[in-house]
């Protein structure tokens, strides 16, 4: 729902959305970025809320609230109104990914987390399929009293409110949830899982964890990579349908062509989950996927025939799992409850900055082929790959040092030690 709702204007853009609200191209860029301004503004309070409130209830509240905001967007009459609503949409959606990452890292073993996070982001591909088909169907409607783009906001917003209400009452957010009805045997399994993932929920905010994180090279190279990868995501998410239309396709055909993009998203993520499970090399797989995705942007810049550029657009989808794997690496390799939340929040901050700036790379002077934009995305993606390799090298170095030493101490997971404090902690590369 998060992906579907934030990309609603992507579909609306070719259904007279910009014409009805009398928006220029520059204003549409602002609209795309305003979502991420709200997203960024929420990261600090979100860090606090995640530590103070039950995650399941919290997710239910923010999902219901952004669904209500999206529904209200269907009533917008001016650019100012839709801009304010996009800010609020980003504000409330800004809490969902850190909450889901925390949920996965709490409920699953370290070796299971990449697969589970892959399943979370796989739903973005499913949202692309469902959203494309729904928007195509709505595009065939004869307005039915209101503009077709308004129906997109109404329908998507109503469904999201319903999902939020279900999450509030029924989402399991603890391995000891009453809905699991644990017996003595299952309690032992839960204890074993907790020791493995090294996550014990605490409401105490430990500033020492934050200071430790800020001193780590790994935090900053991961943050820079998050920013660089998100630049292309910001542009391609907001302008995806319009880029396809620039290849010479009609409005409705451009929407329909987002369906195979969603299908490819799902297939690529499933394949990457398999590779990680098979070879146990999270960051090498991430570098590989971004390399293929970067080749896609090279082709979009280099292929002269506009309709053949669609090959590059589809190949560029290989980059989608890269950010998922970056987050999976953090989920696997950062322990200490406050430190884990802080790391995830930093990723969201830099992710937001990249997505906020990304649409402006699709500058008017680069239209309609956007060759300059694709060159920028190619260079930033290559730099991001280097950042991932630096982070992997640093963790591998610590692993070698720890395995050369003999430790007789047994780590008590209830102590909430960070990965730097725990001499027995081995990073999963």
Residue pairs with C-beta under 8 A, 6 or more apart in sequence:
1 63
1 67
1 127
1 156
1 159
1 160
1 163
2 63
2 66
2 93
2 96
2 97
3 123
3 124
3 127
3 128
4 127
4 130
4 131
4 156
4 160
5 66
5 67
5 70
5 89
5 93
5 156
5 157
5 160
6 35
6 89
6 90
6 93
6 237
7 127
7 128
7 131
7 237
7 238
7 240
8 70
8 73
8 131
8 152
8 153
8 156
9 17
9 31
9 32
9 86
9 238
10 237
10 238
10 239
10 240
10 241
10 242
10 258
11 131
11 132
11 135
11 149
11 152
11 241
11 255
11 258
12 149
12 152
12 153
13 28
13 241
13 242
14 139
14 241
14 242
14 245
14 251
14 252
14 254
14 255
15 135
15 138
15 139
15 147
15 148
15 149
15 152
15 251
16 147
16 148
16 149
17 23
17 147
17 149
18 28
20 147
20 149
21 76
21 77
21 78
21 79
21 82
22 79
23 31
23 79
25 364
26 364
27 79
28 238
29 238
29 359
29 360
29 362
30 83
31 79
31 82
31 83
31 86
32 234
32 237
32 238
32 359
33 234
33 355
33 356
33 357
33 359
33 360
34 83
34 86
34 87
34 90
35 86
35 87
35 89
35 90
35 93
35 355
36 90
36 234
36 352
36 353
36 355
36 356
37 87
37 90
37 356
38 86
38 87
38 88
38 89
38 90
38 91
38 92
38 93
38 94
39 90
39 91
39 93
39 94
39 348
39 352
39 355
39 356
40 90
40 94
40 349
40 352
40 353
40 356
41 90
41 91
41 94
42 90
42 91
42 92
42 94
42 95
43 94
43 98
43 345
43 348
43 349
43 352
44 345
46 94
46 95
46 98
46 99
46 345
46 348
47 98
47 341
47 342
47 345
48 205
49 58
49 95
50 58
50 95
50 98
50 99
50 102
50 341
51 202
51 203
51 205
51 337
51 338
51 341
52 203
54 173
54 174
55 99
55 102
55 103
55 106
55 173
56 103
56 167
56 168
56 171
56 172
56 173
56 174
57 168
57 173
58 95
58 99
59 95
59 96
59 99
59 100
59 103
59 164
59 167
59 168
59 171
59 173
60 164
60 165
60 166
60 167
60 168
60 169
60 171
61 164
61 168
62 92
62 93
62 95
62 96
62 99
62 164
63 96
63 160
63 163
63 164
63 167
64 160
64 161
64 164
64 165
64 168
65 92
65 164
66 88
66 89
66 92
66 93
66 160
66 164
67 157
67 158
67 159
67 160
67 161
67 162
67 163
67 164
68 157
68 161
69 85
69 88
69 89
69 92
69 157
70 85
70 89
70 153
70 156
70 157
70 160
71 153
71 154
71 157
71 158
71 161
72 85
72 157
73 82
73 85
73 86
73 89
73 153
73 157
74 146
74 150
74 151
74 152
74 153
74 154
74 157
75 150
76 82
76 85
94 348
94 352
97 327
97 344
97 348
98 341
98 344
98 345
98 348
100 120
101 117
101 327
101 330
101 331
101 344
102 340
102 341
102 344
103 173
104 113
104 116
104 117
104 120
104 331
105 113
105 197
105 199
105 331
105 340
106 173
106 174
106 175
106 197
106 199
106 201
107 116
107 172
107 174
107 175
107 193
108 116
108 193
108 197
109 193
109 196
109 197
110 196
110 197
110 198
110 331
110 332
110 428
111 280
111 428
113 197
113 328
113 331
113 332
114 273
114 276
114 277
114 282
114 325
114 328
114 331
114 332
115 273
115 276
115 277
117 324
117 327
117 328
117 331
118 269
118 270
118 272
118 273
118 276
118 321
118 324
118 328
119 273
120 324
121 269
121 320
121 321
121 323
121 324
122 265
122 266
122 269
122 270
124 265
124 320
125 262
125 263
125 264
125 265
125 266
125 267
125 268
125 269
125 320
126 262
126 266
127 262
128 258
128 259
128 261
128 262
128 265
129 259
129 262
129 263
129 266
130 262
131 156
131 258
131 262
132 255
132 256
132 257
132 258
132 259
132 261
132 262
133 259
134 152
134 155
134 156
135 152
135 255
135 258
136 252
136 255
136 256
136 259
138 148
138 151
138 152
138 155
139 148
139 251
139 252
139 255
140 252
141 148
141 151
144 151
170 179
172 179
172 180
174 201
175 190
175 193
175 194
176 182
176 190
180 186
182 190
194 200
194 413
195 413
198 335
198 411
198 413
198 417
198 419
198 422
198 425
199 335
199 337
199 340
200 337
200 413
200 414
200 416
201 337
202 337
202 338
202 416
204 338
205 338
206 336
206 337
206 338
206 339
206 416
207 338
209 336
209 337
209 338
209 339
209 342
209 418
210 338
210 339
210 342
212 336
212 339
212 418
212 420
213 219
213 334
213 339
213 342
213 343
213 346
216 420
217 390
217 391
217 394
218 391
218 394
218 395
219 343
219 346
221 387
221 388
221 390
221 391
221 394
222 326
222 329
222 330
222 343
222 346
222 347
222 387
222 388
222 391
223 346
223 347
223 349
223 350
224 350
224 383
224 384
224 387
225 326
225 384
225 387
225 388
225 391
226 323
226 326
226 347
226 350
226 351
226 354
227 350
227 351
227 353
227 354
228 354
228 380
228 381
228 383
228 384
228 387
229 290
229 319
229 322
229 323
229 326
229 354
229 380
229 381
229 384
230 323
230 350
230 351
230 352
230 353
230 354
230 355
230 358
231 354
231 355
231 357
231 358
231 361
231 376
231 377
231 380
232 293
232 297
232 316
232 319
232 358
232 377
232 380
232 381
233 323
233 354
233 355
233 358
234 354
234 355
234 356
234 357
234 358
234 359
234 361
235 358
235 359
235 361
235 362
235 373
235 377
236 243
236 316
236 358
236 377
237 355
237 358
238 358
238 359
238 362
239 359
239 362
240 258
240 261
241 254
241 255
241 258
242 254
243 313
243 370
244 254
244 257
244 258
244 310
244 313
245 251
245 254
246 306
246 367
246 368
246 369
246 370
247 306
247 307
247 309
247 310
248 306
248 307
249 257
249 307
257 310
260 314
261 313
261 314
261 317
264 314
264 317
265 317
265 320
268 289
268 317
268 318
268 320
268 321
269 320
269 321
269 324
272 285
272 289
272 321
272 324
272 325
273 321
275 281
275 285
275 288
276 282
276 285
276 325
276 328
279 285
280 428
280 429
281 429
282 325
282 328
282 329
282 332
282 428
282 429
283 325
283 326
283 329
283 388
283 389
283 391
283 392
283 429
284 392
284 429
285 321
285 325
286 321
286 322
286 325
286 326
286 329
286 388
287 322
287 385
287 388
287 389
289 318
289 319
289 320
289 321
289 322
289 325
290 318
290 319
290 322
290 381
290 384
290 385
290 388
291 385
292 315
292 318
292 319
293 315
293 316
293 317
293 318
293 319
293 320
293 322
293 381
294 319
294 377
294 378
294 381
294 382
294 385
295 315
295 318
296 312
296 313
296 314
296 315
296 316
296 317
296 318
296 319
297 312
297 316
297 374
297 377
297 378
297 381
298 312
298 374
298 378
299 309
299 311
299 312
299 315
300 309
300 312
300 313
300 316
300 370
300 374
301 312
301 371
301 374
301 375
301 378
303 309
303 311
303 312
306 369
319 381
322 384
323 351
326 347
326 388
327 344
327 347
329 391
329 428
330 340
330 343
330 344
330 347
331 340
332 427
332 428
333 395
333 419
333 427
333 428
334 340
334 343
334 418
334 419
335 417
335 418
335 419
335 422
335 425
336 416
336 417
336 418
336 419
336 421
337 416
339 418
339 419
361 373
361 376
361 377
362 370
362 373
363 372
363 373
365 372
366 372
366 373
392 429
395 427
395 429
396 427
396 429
398 427
399 426
399 427
399 429
402 423
402 424
402 425
402 426
403 426
405 423
407 423
407 424
409 423
409 424
410 424
411 417
411 422
411 424
411 425
417 425
419 425
419 427
